Amino acid sequence: MNSEERREGRYRRRRARREARRREAVLATGGMDAALSLRALVDASRRCQRGVAWKRSVQGFCLNRVLQCARLHREWLAGSYAPGEALRFKVGERGKTRDISAVPFRDRVVQRALCDTALVPLVRRTLIYDNGASLKGKGTAFALDRLERHLREHCREHGVRGGILLFDFSRFFASIDVDRLVEMLGRATGYPPLVRFSEPFLRGEPQGLGLGNQTSQIGAILYPSAVDHWAKEVRQVRGYGRYMDDGYAIFADWDEMRAFASAFRRRCAELGLALNERKFRMVPVGQPFVFLKTRFQADSRGGVHRRVCAEGIKRQKRRLRKFAGMIAEGRIGYADAARSYASWRGTLARGDAVGLLQCKMDRYFWETIGLPWRECLDR
């Protein structure tokens, strides 16, 4: 046996082991029978109603929860289930217009059961560890903590020498090639029935993926996964991480970072992903920069300082002044303003000096609304 035959034999054994692990993962999820069982659909409906139980469509479904879920289960068994028409509308956020596709509640239930039971567990095992979006146990806090850890490791070894490449994809969801994404799902899950059932949800838009679907979220975190593995395994960039369409890569050598940036741009172009040129930039390690609305700065002693962006605090103050006017007009209640503020207040924990900032903003809420925010929750 020559070297070429031994290499081919090793490749076949590795491929056989990968296929065996993929089959074991599918069996562990229970497949489509477990994903769309009556129990899974009922549990998914309870999770879907959180925060939207006041809506008429949600109440109509949940008043006859078991019967509605049994109907969905029968439709799946008979092969007659088809997603309904999504409600499309636009929302404005900080000067940016987004197209939202809100699927009917019954389809949200099916997607939630499908994703939580089968799709997410099978896709998650193929992602890099530093991919932190839309996964249980991760999120923005995880992504920020990983960036801080990568910065600390870099500063301990290299000081403030080198730089950070920050990138952001432009029109991320709309630029995703759904045909290629379906192929990726097939390779990632190794379970064709699951991919065939998920495909109508992914193809609900004329171009790309629609904002508002859980399957779209999972597809979006998977689509650039090949670039993530290339950065981590081929280029061996330890300080690399991505949160949906935002990411970073840390280097000790500027020439290496420039070479990586050029290759990274080509890799993204091969997937049809366009980079936001305004946010695609290289900054020195010791210079402040913003990632996920949090301001980072590393020092030569290995310390990393995090601050909430000043623009976010100004925006919240404007929102509180607007709430005060709406309360005076009777359009909203004190509790509505307090719940919105409490939700935003938790984001202050991302940065340093959290106690001081929260005290200052609590005082501003009291001065603007007229009552402490905790008392407003009971009104």
Residue, then its C-alpha position, 0 to 999 in steps of 0.5 A: m500500500n503506497s502513501e496515496e492509498r493510506r491517505e485515501g484510507r484515512y480520509r474514508r475512516r474520518r468520513a465514516r466517523r463523521e457520518a456515524r456522529r451525525r446519525e447519532a445526533v439525529l437519533a438523539t433528537g428523536g427526528m421529525d416524530a419528536a419535533l412535531s409530536l403533540r407534546a412538543l407542539v403544546d410546549a412550543s405554543r406555551r413558549c411562543q405566547r410569552g410576551v404576546a399573550w395580549k394579542r387576539s390571534v394568540q388568545g384564539f389559539c391558546l384558548n383551544r391549545v390542545l385541539q389546535c396543536a392536535r390539528l397541526h399534528r394531524e396535518w403533518l401526519a397527512g402531509s397537508y400542512a402548509p405555512g400561511e401567508a406572512l404579514r409584512f410591514k416596515v419598522g424604523e429603528r435609529g433611522k434605518t428601515r427594516d422589512i418584517s415578515a410576521v408569520p401566523f401564530r400557528d406557524r410560529v408554534v410549528q417553527r418553535a417546536l421544529c427548531d427547539t427539538a431538532l434543527v437547533p441541536l443539529v446545526r449548533r454542533t457544526l458551529i464554532y464556539d465563538n458564534g454567540a447569536s440565537l443559541k441557548g446559553k449564549g447571546t450578547a453577554f456571551a459575545l461581549d465576554r468572549l471579546e473581553r477574554h480575547l483582548r485580555e489574552h492578546c494584551r498579556e502576550h503582546g501588550v497593545r501591539g497589533g490591531i482589531l479588524l471589525f466587520d459587519f455584513s450589509r443587508f445580511f438577511a436579504s443577501i443570503d442565497v437560500d438555495r445554498l443555505v438549503e444545501m448547507l442545512g442538508r450537510a449540517t443536519g444529515y437529515p433530509p426530511l427535516v430540511r424538506f420540511s423547513e424549506p418552505f419557511l426559508r423560501g417565504e421571501p422573494q429574496g433572501l430570508g425574512l426577518g421575524n422567523q425563527t428558522s431564518q435566525i438559525g439559517a442566518i447564523l449557519y450561512p457564514s459558518a464556512v468563513d468562521h471555520w476558515a478563520k479559526e482553523v485555516r488562518q488559526v485566528r484565536g481572537y475571532g468571534r461573530y454575533m450574527d452579522d457583526g464580528y471581530a478578529i484580533f492580530a498582533d501583526w498589521d501585515e497579517m491583519r491586512a492579508f486576512a482582511s483581503a482574504f476574508r473579503r473574498r470569502c464573503a464575496e463567494l457566499g454573496l455577502a457584502l461587507n458594510e464598508r463604513k464598519f469594516r475597519m482596522v483599529p489599534v488594540g489600544q484605541p477605543f472601539v464599539f462592538l454590539k453597542t458597547r465601548f471597549q478599550a484595552d490598556s498596556r497592563g492587560g486590563v479591558h474597560r467596557r462602557v455603555c455607549a453614550e448614544g444609547i444613554k442619550r436615546q433612552k433619555r429622549r425615550l423617557r421624555k417621550f413617555a412622560g408626554m404620553i403618560a400626561e396624554g393618557r396614551i400609556g400608563y406608568a407601568d408601561a413606561a417602567r417595564s420598558y425602562a427596566s428592560w433597557r436598564g438591564t443592558l447597563a450591566r454590560g459595562d463597568a460602573v454599572g451601579l453608578l450608571q443605574c443610579k444616575m438613570d434611576r434618578y433621571f427616570w424619577e425626575t422625568i416621570g415623577l415617580p421611582w420606576r419600581e413604584c411605577l411597576d405597581r400602578 
